[in-house]
């Protein structure tokens, strides 16, 4: 029941918050999840391939939360890049103009 309400509970913190890799000396490296390993081994024994969606969920933990969170994070990332580009293209000409005086 807890995993249904909190799907990222068993996900390693470095996958959920990528900026935490800075503190690599304090955080243990993530291991393979038991459930995913069990699924892989059972499907291997039965001769069934692992679906691409399962592999994608293993690599990207936010896929467990649904489309809304992924769309929001994608939009935030695009806005961050856009703001950096705007700031860069507005600040460089201004710096060049002010450096002459």
C-alpha positions, 0 to 999 in steps of 0.5 A: 500500500505504501508503494502505491502511494509513494512510487519513488520510495524504493528509488535511489536518491541519486536517480531522483535528485541528480544534483546529489551526485556532488555528495558522492562520497557520502552516498552509496552507489545505487544497486539494482532493484530487487523487484526488477531483477526478479522480473528480469530473471523470471522472464529470462527463464521463460524466454520472454524479452523485457519490455522497453517500458520496464527498462525505461522506468528503471532508468528514469524514475519519474515515469512511475508518476505519470505523464503530468509530472514528466510534462511539467519537468520537461517544461521547466527544463525548457524554460530554464534553457530559454532563460539562460539563452535570453540572459546571455544574448541580452547581457553580452551586447550590454556588456560590450556597450558599457565596456566602451565607456 
